[in-house]
């Protein structure tokens, strides 16, 4: 294996946030259809209208939500902060997004713990995307507490996974692994947590443990490109180049036009061809 390959492999799937698509992760937490009020309520109608503007004109949605927030209270102010945070996310205004999501969380009634956990997780993601992992961990820890009190394993696992990203960013790898173990215990059938655990273990040079984790991820999501890439990385660093070729080629075969496929092609170009390929004129 070349030195170039060794360097290249270290920039594979990364457990540190913000990951590719961080904006989409935040935009989908909570789902846009999760309205604070019933669909017939004017507050809910305003929120839907604001959300509809996000893709077309996020700057306008941002201004609209700021005005609404300054003029309202209670549930109306919560939904204004909700849309403001999403619009700020679209615009890459991470501090604005964090402030808005924290505001939405704090003004949500204390008994609505599930909603508070969602907004807290979104705030933590915004903090991490904005380069403040320490604040992200603080926000995500509160979100986990709210999710646990709401008996929502899904939300608690989500917050724990994101906290792991923040902990890795601060080089607190033991705590990050513990957070991923919590997420995987709560949501054992979600491939993301196993992928992140495999990636972190691989970077810690615990290749046997990384292999076990990536095998679980592959079983859960066999067609996921990032999982195929990581499986190949672990294989090649373990001296199993044939297995690495198979993993990377599978990514190319199943997702030929994806970014993951292009990365797989780059990886394949850095290792020697298989013996049968060398023997072919």
C-alpha positions, -999 to 999 in steps of 0.1 A, spaced: 0 0 0 14 34 -10 19 63 14 -5 83 -7 -32 57 -1 -26 58 37 -30 95 37 -61 93 14 -78 68 36 -75 91 66 -100 115 50 -127 89 46 -160 90 64 -155 113 94 -172 110 128 -165 147 135 -193 171 128 -203 190 107 -206 161 83 -215 165 47 -252 175 46 -252 190 81 -277 215 69 -301 188 58 -297 170 92 -307 201 111 -336 209 87 -351 175 93 -350 177 131 -379 179 139 -397 170 107 -413 200 91 -447 184 94 -444 184 132 -464 215 138 -468 229 173 -505 236 167 -533 217 149 -534 223 111 -564 245 113 -548 268 138 -535 302 123 -502 297 141 -497 264 123 -507 279 90 -482 307 95 -454 281 102 -463 261 71 -462 293 50 -428 302 64 -414 267 59 -427 267 23 -405 298 17 -373 281 29 -362 265 -4 -373 294 -26 -362 324 -5 -345 315 28 -335 352 34 -371 363 32 -382 335 55 -354 345 79 -366 382 80 -403 371 82 -395 349 112 -375 376 130 -404 400 128 -428 374 139 -406 364 169 -404 401 180 -442 405 179 -454 373 195 -453 352 226 -461 316 236 -467 290 209 -465 317 182 -430 327 193 -420 290 195 -429 285 158 -413 317 148 -381 306 164 -385 272 147 -387 287 112 -360 313 120 -336 285 130 -343 266 98 -339 297 77 -306 305 94 -295 270 88 -302 274 51 -282 306 51 -253 291 71 -259 315 100 -251 290 127 -251 313 157 -285 326 147 -298 291 142 -285 280 176 -301 310 193 -334 304 176 -336 267 184 -326 273 220 -353 299 222 -378 275 207 -368 249 233 -369 272 263 -404 285 254 -419 251 248 -440 241 278 -419 220 303 -442 190 300 -437 188 262 -403 170 267 -402 153 233 -405 187 215 -379 202 238 -355 173 230 -360 179 193 -352 216 195 -323 210 218 -308 185 194 -312 210 165 -295 237 187 -266 213 194 -261 205 157 -261 242 149 -235 249 176 -213 221 162 -217 232 126 -207 267 139 -175 254 154 -184 252 190 -183 216 200 -182 223 238 -215 242 236 -228 215 213 -221 188 240 -238 209 267 -269 214 245 -270 177 234 -266 165 270 -298 184 280 -315 171 249 -307 135 259 -320 142 294 -353 155 279 -356 126 255 -350 101 283 -376 117 304 -400 115 275 -392 78 271 -381 84 235 -353 61 227 -351 74 191 -345 110 202 -321 100 229 -301 80 204 -301 109 180 -288 133 205 -261 108 217 -249 102 182 -245 139 176 -228 144 210 -203 118 199 -194 139 169 -188 169 192 -167 148 216 -145 136 188 -140 172 177 -126 178 212 -105 147 211 -125 131 239 -126 97 221 -134 75 251 -165 96 258 -174 96 222 -173 58 220 -195 56 251 -220 80 235 -221 58 204 -225 27 225 -255 44 241 -270 53 207 -264 18 194 -280 2 224 -311 24 221 -314 21 183 -295 -11 174 -311 -11 139 -298 23 128 -267 20 107 -254 55 112 -242 48 148 -224 16 138 -207 34 109 -195 62 131 -183 37 157 -164 18 131 -148 49 117 -137 61 152 -123 27 161 -104 25 129 -88 59 135 -79 46 170 -62 16 152 -86 -8 168 -91 -26 135 -107 -58 149 -133 -38 168 -138 -16 138 -144 -46 116 -171 -59 139 -189 -25 139 -188 -21 102 -201 -56 96 -232 -46 116 -235 -14 96 -233 -34 63 -259 -58 75 -283 -30 83 -277 -8 52 -259 -29 26 -263 -3 -2 -252 28 18 -221 43 0 -204 56 30 -206 22 47 -191 5 17 -163 31 16 -155 26 53 -156 -12 50 -130 -10 23 -108 14 43 -108 -10 73 -101 -40 50 -71 -24 33 -56 -12 66 -60 -47 79 -41 -61 49 -71 -75 31 -68 -57 -2 -91 -81 -21 -119 -74 4 -113 -37 0 -116 -39 -37 -149 -57 -34 -163 -31 -10 -152 -2 -31 -163 -18 -64 -197 -25 -49 -201 12 -42 -193 20 -78 -217 -7 -91 -246 3 -70 -242 41 -70 -222 49 -101 -229 86 -102 -225 94 -65 -197 112 -47 -191 80 -28 -185 62 -61 -160 88 -72 -142 84 -38 -142 46 -43 -126 50 -77 -99 72 -62 -92 46 -35 -90 18 -61 -65 37 -81 -41 38 -52 -38 0 -47 -23 -26 -69 -47 -44 -93 -58 -79 -84 -35 -108 -95 -59 -118 -123 -60 -82 -136 -22 -81 -137 -21 -113 -157 -45 -100 -183 -27 -85 -214 
